[in-house]
Amino acid sequence: ACDEEACRTSLDVRIHNKWYDLSGWRKAHPAGDHWIDWYDGRDATEVMDAFHTKKALEMYKRLPESKPESINMLKDIVPDDSPTQIAFRKLRAELEEEGWFERDLLNEAKLLGIWTSLVVSAALTAHSIPVLSTVLLGLSMTNAGWLGHDYVHGVDDFSMKMRNFAAVAAGLDPIWWSDKHNKHHALTNEMGVDEDIATDPFLYQWPPAPENDSPLRKIQHLIFYIPFSFLFALWRVDSLKVVIDAIEQKRPNAKSELYSLLIHYAVLLTLFPVHVWVPAVFMSGLVSALIMTPTYQSEELFEDHPSDSWVTAQLCSTRSKCSRHDQSL
């Protein structure tokens, strides 16, 4: 990165008001070097706090600090921590101290019990009432997706133990999920970066450049349910591709995730006929897409990363939203 007078060749990220040179750590980052690259010359405090375990939060403090000349360059172009950021960090610390982030195991047992009852009911009716079995199995896949979402993104011990749940229950690989969906939470609604809002050419969420337009855009409000139903099917294919690549790249936990996916398909193909599980996959994709996509369409989209802070981006893109789930605070 260069300004009018000098160039910065290091990869510098600000965490809790201190700049760190992550040039050497970039390749060793367990979640991939792309995360480090996206935050070059940015503040990453909130992302660091939210996506990392307590052990990792202590480890980053041992990374080398940025060179004084790099810091001086960045001070001229990167805003200081805003009052919004400072207030948010204070609020987060207070909530954590009060125990709001502690996992409610009784509630988790209830949620897992709902998923289990759907799967068992679907299996019991697979041959006698296949239509009902398809509906129950589809709902179980959607339910597993929401639970898996929490476990893949969670950083507490319970989430670490349940990380492969999405693979076993829904055929969705955690590494694929992290690489794709963490971007939505870290770079929320940034056009061209956040893959969760990149639904074209099947659904355009903003007017495209003329060369990227499609005749389908004129009728997308009539046919959206067709591509929506392919959501889980495409995610399953992508999961298998990513986990194989992850094994070749020797990424952590890749083999255990592959084994979890194999267990999923072994159970699915053993207990459920093709005419039950295939439509269930498409039904679960439709239900999930109908929940997610309208939600994203109602949120603010950003052409560039908000200049003031990640916190402001979250407030702008989730305002007026209500949740009864303590873990979403």
Secondary structure, 3 states (H helix, E strand, C coil): CECCCCECCCCEEEECCEEEECCCCHHHCCCCHHHHHHCCCEECHHHHHHHCCHHHHHHHHHCCECCHHHHHHHHHHCCCCCHHHHHHHHHHHHHHHCCCCCCCHHHHHHHHHHHHHHHHHHHHCCCCCHHHHHHHHHHHHHHHHHHHHHHHHCCCHHHHHCCCHHHHHHCCCHHHHHHHHHHHHHCCCECCCCHHHCCCCCCCCCCCCHHHCCHHHHHHHHHCHHHHHCHHHHHHHHHHHHHHHHHHCCCCCHHHHHHHHHHHHHHHHHHCCHHHHHHHHHHHHHHHHHHHHHHHHCCCCECCCCCCCHHHHHHHHHCCCCCCCHHHC
